[in-house]
Amino acid sequence: MKAAFITETGPPGVIRHGDLPDPVPGPREVLVRVRACAINPIDTYIRSGVVAMSLPAPFIVGCDLAGDVVAVGADVAALRPGMRVWGSNQGLLGRQGTFAELAAVDERWLYPTPDGVADRDAAAAALVSITAHLGLVSHAALGAGETLFVNGGSGGVGTAVVQIARALGARVLATAGTEAKRAALLRLGAAAVFDYRRDDLVAAVRAAAPEGVNVYWETQREPAFDQAVAMLGDRGRMVVMAGRDARPPFPVGPFYVKGCSLHGFAMFKADCHEQAAAAADINRWLAAGKLRVPIDRVLPLAATAEGHALQEANTISRTGVLAGKIVVEP
């Protein structure tokens, strides 16, 4: 099979495109013909070595996939050849990645793809939507009628957060860096979207939510704690899911006086039951057309290194070059 893989960590150029042996599924594994996969920031951190993990050699990059079941192991219970499936959480914790024509995946990390949902849409939604669901439902316990603020709503996770929050019945405020991205978030259901560079951002958000926001979701690698606490209302919750090396100042006094709480999590540390519960809701919203993660571009498998370079520039250098996910189709 063709695959995008590395034999050592490093810059995007270490990714090779070539032939590897077809994987053989174990007793609890499903062999999937990969129709689409998507690039996430965590993929670039693992490939570069910034996030150190034990990697198979050679290591196929990537977390997300969508495709068709080709074969199943003897102990697989729910999936059968011919079924369409999607999933995430590959390429992590010693597991092989997904950027290949075939992938052997433990059935615990696969979910049926709803009828009418394209493979590229399922792959684009996988990691970012599970992340959004875990943060909003499991950690922040966002309720109907509450107000959520997303700092950086136009990225993959941000757009999933906006749509899932709306599906949960919340009102959404967000920031984005360009007029086009702000307009796109309004189309996704945000009530108001602000330029994150404006000097009066806190005042503008407080004008839109006079009692303060109930949940503040930080997508950026340097959490803006002073800004967040100023926007939060009493008993507000803040969610962080990025910035593993960040050490920003923290306004302890205002935070505890308001009775706020801080929730940090890494999606790949959630167990299979938590992720399956998220996937069940995600499937319902995908099928109903309430969730579609924007796709910026679709690349062939041979262009995986190019995709990693674009994602890295967007995430690390904040070039704003992407307006959605990068999907790769083997």
C-alpha positions in Angstrom: 0.0 0.0 0.0 1.0 3.6 -0.4 1.5 5.6 2.8 2.9 8.9 4.2 5.4 8.0 6.9 8.5 9.0 8.8 11.6 7.1 9.9 12.8 10.0 12.1 11.2 13.1 13.6 11.9 16.5 12.1 10.5 19.2 9.8 7.8 18.4 7.2 10.4 17.3 4.7 11.0 14.1 6.7 7.7 12.8 5.6 8.1 10.2 2.8 5.5 8.9 0.4 6.0 5.3 -0.7 5.2 1.7 -0.3 4.7 -0.2 3.0 3.4 -3.6 3.7 -0.4 -3.9 4.0 -1.4 -4.1 7.7 -2.9 -7.3 9.0 -5.7 -6.7 11.5 -5.4 -8.3 14.9 -8.3 -10.1 16.7 -10.0 -6.8 17.8 -8.9 -4.7 14.8 -10.7 -3.6 11.7 -9.0 -3.2 8.3 -10.2 0.1 6.8 -9.7 1.2 3.2 -9.0 4.9 3.9 -10.9 7.3 1.7 -10.1 10.5 3.6 -8.0 11.7 6.5 -7.3 15.1 8.0 -4.3 17.0 9.4 -4.4 18.3 12.9 -1.9 20.4 14.9 -1.0 17.4 17.1 0.1 15.5 13.9 2.7 18.2 13.3 3.9 18.1 16.9 4.4 14.4 16.9 6.1 14.4 13.5 8.5 17.2 14.6 9.3 15.5 17.9 7.9 18.5 19.9 5.6 16.0 21.6 7.7 13.0 22.4 5.8 9.7 22.0 6.9 6.1 21.4 6.5 5.6 17.6 6.5 2.5 15.5 9.2 2.4 12.8 8.4 3.4 10.2 5.6 5.6 11.6 2.6 6.4 9.5 1.4 10.0 10.4 -2.1 11.1 11.2 -5.0 10.7 13.7 -8.2 10.9 11.7 -9.7 8.7 9.0 -12.9 7.8 7.2 -13.4 4.9 4.8 -14.8 1.4 4.2 -14.3 -1.8 6.3 -12.4 -4.4 4.2 -11.9 -7.1 6.8 -12.4 -7.6 10.6 -10.5 -9.6 13.2 -12.0 -12.7 14.9 -13.1 -10.8 18.0 -14.7 -7.8 16.4 -18.3 -7.5 17.5 -20.1 -4.7 15.8 -18.5 -3.9 12.4 -18.6 -5.9 9.2 -17.0 -5.6 5.7 -18.6 -3.1 3.5 -19.6 -0.7 6.4 -18.5 2.9 6.2 -16.7 4.1 9.3 -14.8 7.1 10.7 -12.6 7.6 13.7 -9.7 9.4 15.3 -7.1 8.8 18.1 -4.7 7.0 15.8 -1.0 7.9 15.4 -0.9 8.4 19.2 0.4 6.4 22.2 2.2 3.9 20.0 -0.6 3.4 17.5 0.0 3.6 13.8 -1.4 6.6 12.0 -4.0 6.9 9.2 -2.3 8.5 6.2 -2.2 5.4 4.1 -4.4 3.4 1.7 -5.2 0.9 4.5 -5.3 1.2 8.3 -5.8 -1.5 11.0 -7.7 0.1 13.8 -9.1 -1.2 17.1 -12.9 -1.3 16.7 -13.2 0.7 20.0 -12.0 3.8 18.0 -14.3 3.5 15.0 -17.9 4.7 14.5 -20.4 4.1 11.7 -20.5 7.0 9.1 -24.1 8.3 8.7 -25.8 7.9 5.4 -25.4 11.0 3.3 -22.2 12.2 5.0 -19.2 12.3 2.7 -16.0 10.6 3.9 -14.1 13.9 3.6 -16.6 15.6 5.9 -16.4 12.7 8.4 -12.6 12.8 8.5 -12.5 16.6 8.8 -14.9 16.5 11.8 -13.3 13.6 13.6 -10.7 14.8 16.1 -11.9 18.4 16.3 -15.5 17.5 17.0 -14.6 14.9 19.6 -12.4 17.5 21.2 -15.2 20.1 21.2 -17.8 17.6 22.6 -15.5 16.5 25.4 -14.8 20.1 26.4 -18.3 21.4 26.2 -20.2 18.4 27.6 -17.8 16.4 29.8 -15.8 19.3 31.2 -17.7 22.6 31.0 -21.2 21.1 31.2 -22.6 23.8 28.8 -26.3 24.1 29.1 -29.1 25.3 26.9 -29.6 29.1 27.3 -26.0 29.7 28.4 -23.6 32.0 26.6 -20.3 30.7 25.3 -17.3 32.8 24.1 -14.8 31.1 21.7 -11.4 32.9 21.4 -10.4 31.9 17.9 -13.6 30.4 16.4 -12.5 30.0 12.8 -10.1 27.1 13.2 -11.0 23.4 13.1 -11.7 23.1 16.8 -13.3 26.5 17.0 -15.8 25.9 14.2 -16.8 22.6 15.8 -17.2 24.3 19.2 -19.5 27.0 17.7 -21.7 24.4 16.0 -21.9 21.9 18.8 -22.6 24.7 21.3 -25.5 25.8 19.1 -26.7 22.2 18.8 -26.7 22.2 22.7 -28.9 25.3 22.7 -26.3 27.8 23.8 -25.7 31.3 22.5 -22.3 31.8 20.9 -19.9 34.7 20.7 -16.5 34.4 19.0 -13.5 36.0 17.6 -11.9 35.7 14.1 -9.1 37.6 12.3 -10.7 38.5 9.0 -14.0 39.8 7.8 -14.5 36.6 5.7 -13.9 34.4 8.7 -16.2 36.4 10.9 -19.0 36.1 8.2 -18.4 32.4 8.0 -18.9 32.0 11.8 -22.1 34.0 11.7 -23.4 31.6 9.0 -22.5 28.7 11.4 -24.7 30.2 14.0 -22.7 32.6 16.1 -24.7 35.5 17.5 -21.8 37.9 17.2 -18.2 37.7 16.0 -15.5 40.2 16.9 -12.0 41.0 15.6 -9.7 39.6 18.3 -7.3 42.6 17.7 -9.7 45.3 18.8 -8.6 47.2 21.9 -12.1 47.2 23.4 -12.8 43.5 23.0 -13.7 42.8 26.6 -16.1 45.8 26.7 -17.7 44.6 23.4 -18.2 41.1 24.7 -19.6 42.4 28.0 -22.0 44.6 26.1 -23.2 41.5 24.2 -23.4 39.5 27.5 -24.0 42.0 30.4 -23.9 39.3 33.1 -20.7 37.8 31.6 -20.3 34.6 29.6 -20.9 31.3 31.2 -18.1 29.4 29.3 -14.9 30.8 27.8 -13.2 28.5 25.3 -9.5 29.2 24.6 -8.2 27.8 21.3 -4.9 29.7 21.3 -1.5 28.4 22.5 -1.1 31.4 24.9 -4.2 31.5 27.1 -5.5 35.1 27.6 -6.4 34.6 31.3 -6.9 38.3 32.2 -9.2 38.7 29.2 -11.1 35.5 30.0 -11.7 36.3 33.7 -12.9 39.8 32.8 -15.4 38.3 30.4 -16.6 35.4 32.6 -19.7 35.9 34.8 -20.1 34.4 38.3 -19.4 30.6 38.3 -18.1 30.9 34.8 -16.0 28.0 33.3 -12.9 28.4 31.2 -11.7 25.6 28.9 -8.1 25.3 27.6 -6.9 22.6 25.2 -3.7 24.0 23.8 -0.4 25.7 24.8 1.5 22.9 26.6 4.5 25.2 27.0 2.6 28.3 27.9 3.2 30.0 31.3 1.0 33.2 31.2 0.2 35.3 34.3 -3.0 34.3 36.1 -5.5 36.7 37.8 -6.0 34.6 40.9 -8.1 37.2 42.8 -10.8 38.0 40.3 -11.0 34.3 39.3 -11.8 33.0 42.8 -14.0 35.9 43.8 -16.3 35.1 40.8 -16.2 31.4 41.7 -14.9 30.4 38.3 -13.4 27.1 37.4 -10.6 26.1 34.9 -10.8 23.0 32.8 -7.9 21.6 30.8 -7.8 18.4 28.9 -6.2 16.4 26.1 -8.6 14.6 23.7 -6.4 11.6 23.3 -6.4 10.9 27.0 -10.2 10.4 27.1 -11.1 6.7 27.2 -12.9 4.8 24.4 -16.3 5.1 26.2 -16.1 8.9 26.5 -15.1 9.2 22.9 -17.9 6.8 21.7 -20.5 8.9 23.6 -19.2 12.0 21.9 -19.2 10.2 18.5 -22.9 9.2 19.0 -23.9 12.9 19.3 -21.6 13.9 16.5 -23.2 11.3 14.2 -26.6 12.6 15.0 -25.6 16.2 14.2 -23.7 15.2 11.1 -26.8 13.4 9.8 -29.0 16.3 10.6 -26.7 18.8 8.9 -26.1 20.7 12.1 -22.3 20.0 12.0 -20.0 20.5 9.1 -16.3 21.3 9.8 -15.1 23.7 7.0 -12.5 22.2 4.6 -9.9 24.6 3.3 -8.4 22.2 0.7 -8.1 18.6 -0.3 -4.7 17.2 -1.1 -3.4 13.8 -2.5 -1.5 11.5 -0.2 1.8 12.4 -2.0 1.3 16.0 -0.8 1.2 15.2 2.9 4.5 17.0 3.6 3.1 20.1 2.0 0.0 19.8 4.1 2.0 19.6 7.3 4.0 22.7 6.3 0.8 24.6 5.8 -0.7 23.4 9.1 2.5 24.3 11.0 2.6 27.8 9.5 -1.0 28.3 10.4 -0.7 27.0 14.0 2.8 28.1 15.0 3.4 31.2 12.9 -0.3 32.2 12.9 -0.2 33.1 9.2 -3.9 32.7 8.8 -3.3 30.8 5.6 -6.0 28.2 6.4 -9.8 28.8 6.6 -10.7 25.2 7.5 -9.2 21.7 7.7 -6.7 20.1 5.3 -8.1 16.8 4.1 -5.9 14.2 2.4 -7.5 11.6 0.1 -5.2 8.5 -0.5 
